[in-house]
Amino acid sequence: MRGNDRRKVTLADVAREANVSVSAASKALRHTDRISASTQRAVAAAAARLGYMSPTDRAKAGTRRGRRDRSGLVGLITSDYNGRFSLPLLTGAETTLGASNHAALLMSSHGQPSLERSHIDRLAAYGVDGLIVVGDTTNPRRPLDARTTMGLPVVYTYDPSTDPHDCSIICDNVGAGAQAIEYLLSIGRRYIAIIAGSEDFQAARDRAKGAQRTFTLYDFQPVDVLFDTWGEEWGERAARLLVERHPYLDAVYCLSDEIARGAVRGLTAIGKDVPRDVAVIGHDNWFVFAANVHPTLTTFDNNIAMIGKMAAKYLLDAINGHPHHGVFSVECPMVVRESTELGRRTPLEGSGRMYERQSA
């Protein structure tokens, strides 16, 4: 009951294939809320296998074995609790999707794998053409299995898939770390420390790795590298500790804006002027921590909207039969503000990179 014999396939055949009643199959193909997502998914898969085409829901029940009917919908699944990553990524993705007559459906899994699978079940039952999975830790994650995605193309963002065959798009945290130290050296800072968050996060390891790359390139070493938590309290405590250990400290590269704001507070409390005595750089360009403070923070923007644009472009390519494979990095642009800009001293020989100030 396939191919040219499609007209002989009935709803009863679909119900029997999915091991449900005819009534349940009918409701599933109409996507009623009274039918579970898993049943809808099973019925949709049975309809696709048998070549059943509902006259009232052709796009949603189309076969995925050949060139399937397009719904024009893309699903975004995020583990982000507060929209800090998912909303700018959605904004960027919609720019690209809109130009291709696609729209995005956003669902939050709150970091729960079971809820993530349930949401994907629902999206697949509604016939989305592909999925963008949005992380919030930077740590590599297990890929979704084919049974969960029903063969839909998937692009992973922020948290890359551990499968190199998948398509993943991430921030270039190594590049940001390298650029941070190059900039501090270029404005004449020589006694530079790093205040990091937890080593359990790939972002901390990558930013520190990039920083060390530049130190090595210019034959310098950090005066200290401290790892702990991603919070203001840690930044304040670490700054005080660094000044006690290294009285000539003149710059601190903090691996998040929260840490940086705490470091500024700690330095100010012990009489150090930022940036005259100690220049401070953060990371994330999160407004509440970077721009809504005094002094405003020099920092790196994660360029999440660009990640969204790139993810949408690569997903549309995959939908059209041209998938991308591997991990792709998006540059984190540096935003120079008050916490470093007044501290220019002797330029570093050989540093040709230019930096521009962004007003608060």
C-alpha positions in Angstrom: 0.0 0.0 0.0 2.7 2.4 -1.1 3.8 4.5 -4.1 1.2 4.5 -6.9 -1.2 2.4 -4.7 -1.6 5.4 -2.3 -5.3 5.9 -2.9 -6.1 2.5 -1.4 -4.5 3.4 2.0 -7.3 4.3 4.4 -7.4 5.8 7.9 -8.1 2.3 9.2 -4.8 1.1 7.7 -3.0 4.0 9.5 -4.7 3.1 12.8 -3.8 -0.5 12.5 -0.1 0.3 11.6 0.1 2.6 14.6 -1.7 0.1 16.9 -4.4 2.7 17.9 -8.1 3.0 17.2 -9.5 4.7 14.1 -10.9 7.4 16.3 -7.5 8.0 17.9 -5.8 8.1 14.5 -8.2 10.6 13.2 -7.8 12.9 16.3 -4.0 12.5 16.1 -3.9 13.6 12.5 -6.1 16.6 13.5 -3.7 17.3 16.4 -6.3 17.5 19.1 -5.0 18.2 22.6 -6.8 15.2 23.9 -4.3 12.9 22.1 -0.8 12.7 23.6 2.2 13.9 21.7 3.7 10.4 21.5 0.5 9.0 20.0 0.4 11.8 17.5 4.0 11.1 16.6 3.3 7.3 16.2 0.3 8.0 13.9 2.2 10.6 11.8 5.0 8.0 11.4 2.5 5.3 10.4 0.9 7.6 7.9 4.3 8.5 6.4 5.3 4.8 6.1 2.0 3.9 4.3 1.9 7.0 2.2 -1.4 8.1 3.6 -2.2 11.7 2.7 -5.1 13.4 4.6 -7.0 15.7 2.3 -7.4 18.3 5.1 -3.9 18.1 6.5 -1.6 17.3 3.6 1.4 19.3 4.9 1.3 17.8 8.4 1.0 14.2 7.3 3.3 14.3 4.3 5.9 11.6 3.8 9.5 12.2 5.1 11.0 9.5 2.9 11.1 11.6 -0.2 10.8 15.3 -0.8 8.3 16.1 2.0 5.6 18.8 1.9 6.9 21.8 3.8 5.1 23.3 6.7 7.2 26.5 6.7 7.8 26.0 10.5 11.0 25.5 12.4 11.1 24.4 16.1 13.5 26.0 18.6 14.0 24.0 21.8 15.9 25.9 24.5 17.2 24.9 28.0 17.5 28.6 28.8 15.5 29.5 31.9 15.2 33.3 31.5 15.5 34.0 27.7 19.0 35.4 28.0 20.3 33.2 25.2 17.1 32.0 23.4 15.4 35.4 22.8 18.4 37.0 21.0 19.0 33.8 19.1 15.3 33.6 18.1 15.5 37.2 16.9 18.5 36.4 14.7 17.0 33.2 13.4 13.8 34.9 12.4 15.7 37.4 10.3 16.9 34.5 8.1 13.8 32.3 8.4 11.5 35.2 7.4 13.4 35.7 4.2 12.7 32.1 3.3 9.0 32.2 4.3 9.6 30.2 7.5 8.5 30.9 11.0 9.9 29.6 14.4 8.1 28.0 17.3 9.9 28.4 20.6 9.6 25.9 23.4 11.6 25.7 26.7 12.7 22.4 28.2 14.1 24.1 31.4 17.1 21.8 31.1 15.0 18.6 31.5 15.8 16.0 28.9 12.3 14.4 29.3 10.6 17.7 28.6 12.9 18.3 25.7 11.8 15.0 24.1 8.2 15.8 24.8 8.4 19.2 23.1 10.2 17.6 20.1 7.4 15.0 19.9 4.9 17.8 19.8 6.8 19.8 17.2 7.4 16.8 15.0 3.7 15.9 15.2 2.9 19.4 14.0 5.1 18.9 11.0 8.0 21.3 11.6 10.7 21.1 8.9 13.7 21.1 11.3 14.9 21.9 14.7 17.3 24.4 16.3 18.5 23.3 19.8 19.6 26.2 22.0 21.9 25.5 25.0 23.0 27.8 27.8 26.2 26.2 29.3 28.7 26.0 26.4 29.3 22.4 27.5 29.1 19.7 24.8 25.8 17.7 25.0 24.6 14.3 23.8 22.9 14.5 20.5 19.2 13.8 20.0 18.6 10.3 18.7 16.9 9.7 15.3 13.9 8.2 16.9 13.2 11.4 18.9 13.7 13.7 15.9 11.9 11.4 13.3 14.7 12.2 10.9 14.3 16.0 11.1 17.4 18.0 10.4 18.9 19.5 13.6 21.3 22.3 14.3 22.8 22.7 17.8 23.7 26.1 19.1 25.8 27.4 22.0 26.1 23.9 23.5 27.7 21.8 20.7 26.7 18.1 20.0 29.4 15.5 20.9 28.8 13.9 17.5 31.1 15.5 14.9 28.7 14.5 12.2 26.1 16.9 13.6 26.0 20.7 12.9 26.9 22.8 15.9 27.4 26.6 16.1 29.2 28.1 19.1 30.8 31.3 20.4 34.6 31.6 19.7 35.5 31.7 23.4 39.1 30.8 22.7 39.4 33.7 20.3 37.8 36.1 22.9 40.4 35.0 25.5 43.2 35.6 23.1 41.9 39.0 22.1 41.4 40.1 25.7 45.0 39.7 26.6 46.2 41.1 23.3 44.2 44.3 24.0 45.5 44.6 27.6 49.0 44.2 26.5 48.5 46.7 23.7 47.4 49.4 26.2 50.6 48.8 28.2 49.3 46.5 31.0 51.9 43.9 32.1 50.8 42.5 35.4 47.6 40.7 34.3 45.5 38.2 36.3 42.6 36.0 35.2 39.5 35.5 37.4 37.5 32.6 36.0 34.3 30.8 36.9 34.0 27.1 37.4 36.3 24.8 35.4 33.3 22.6 34.9 32.2 24.9 32.1 33.8 24.7 28.7 33.6 28.5 28.4 36.0 28.9 31.3 38.5 26.5 29.9 38.3 27.9 26.4 38.6 31.6 27.5 41.5 30.8 29.7 43.1 28.7 26.9 42.8 31.6 24.5 44.3 34.0 27.1 47.3 31.7 27.6 47.8 31.5 23.8 48.4 35.2 23.7 50.6 35.3 26.8 52.8 32.6 25.2 52.8 34.4 21.8 54.2 37.6 23.4 56.4 35.8 25.9 54.4 36.8 29.0 52.7 34.9 31.8 49.6 35.8 33.9 50.5 36.8 37.4 47.7 34.5 38.6 44.7 32.5 37.4 41.9 31.8 39.8 38.9 29.5 39.2 35.8 29.4 41.4 32.1 30.4 40.7 30.3 32.6 38.2 29.3 35.3 40.7 29.9 38.9 41.8 30.9 37.8 45.3 33.7 35.7 43.9 34.8 38.5 41.7 35.0 40.9 44.6 36.8 38.4 46.9 39.3 37.4 44.1 40.2 41.0 43.3 41.1 41.7 46.9 43.1 38.5 47.1 45.0 39.4 43.9 46.0 42.8 45.1 47.3 41.2 48.4 49.3 38.7 46.4 50.4 41.0 43.6 50.7 44.7 44.6 51.7 45.7 41.1 48.6 44.2 39.5 47.4 46.5 36.7 44.8 44.4 34.8 42.2 41.7 35.4 40.6 39.6 32.7 37.3 38.3 34.2 35.6 35.5 32.4 32.1 36.9 32.9 30.5 40.3 33.5 29.2 39.2 36.9 32.7 38.4 38.0 34.0 41.6 36.5 31.4 43.8 38.3 32.4 42.1 41.6 36.0 42.7 40.8 35.5 46.4 40.2 33.7 46.7 43.5 36.5 44.8 45.3 39.2 47.0 43.7 37.4 50.2 44.5 36.8 49.2 48.1 40.6 48.9 48.7 41.4 52.2 47.0 42.2 51.1 43.5 41.0 53.2 40.7 39.5 51.4 37.6 40.9 51.8 35.0 43.8 54.1 36.1 45.3 51.6 38.5 43.7 48.3 37.3 42.0 47.8 33.9 39.1 45.3 34.0 37.6 43.2 31.1 34.5 41.0 31.4 32.6 38.7 29.0 28.9 38.4 27.9 28.0 42.1 27.3 24.9 41.6 29.5 23.4 45.1 29.9 22.6 44.9 33.6 26.2 44.0 34.5 28.2 45.7 31.7 26.5 48.9 30.7 24.2 49.7 33.7 27.2 50.2 36.1 30.0 52.7 36.8 32.5 52.4 35.3 30.9 50.7 32.4 32.6 47.4 31.5 34.8 46.6 28.5 33.5 43.1 27.6 32.9 40.6 24.8 29.5 40.1 23.2 28.6 36.5 22.6 27.0 37.5 19.2 24.0 35.3 19.9 21.8 37.0 17.3 24.5 36.1 14.6 24.6 32.5 15.9 20.8 32.5 15.4 21.1 33.8 11.8 23.8 31.2 11.0 21.8 28.4 12.6 18.8 29.2 10.6 20.8 29.4 7.4 22.5 26.1 8.0 19.2 24.5 9.0 17.5 25.7 5.8 20.4 24.3 3.8 19.9 20.9 5.6 16.1 21.0 4.8 17.0 21.6 1.2 19.3 18.6 1.2 22.7 20.3 1.8 23.6 19.6 5.5 26.6 21.0 7.2 28.8 18.9 9.5 31.1 19.9 12.4 31.4 22.7 14.9 31.4 26.3 13.6 32.5 29.2 15.7 31.2 32.8 15.6 33.5 35.6 16.7 32.7 37.4 19.9 33.3 41.1 19.2 35.0 43.2 21.8 33.1 46.3 23.2 35.5 48.8 24.8 34.0 50.9 27.6 35.2 52.8 30.7 36.8 50.0 32.6 39.8 50.0 30.3 39.7 52.9 27.9 41.4 55.5 30.2 44.3 53.2 30.9 46.2 53.4 27.7 50.0 53.3 28.2 52.8 52.1 26.0 51.6 50.2 23.0 52.7 46.6 22.6 55.2 46.0 19.7 53.7 44.0 16.9 50.1 44.4 17.9 48.1 45.7 14.9 44.6 45.0 16.0 42.3 48.1 16.2 39.6 48.6 18.9 36.7 51.0 18.9 35.0 52.4 21.9 31.2 51.9 22.3 29.4 54.5 24.3 27.3 53.4 27.2 
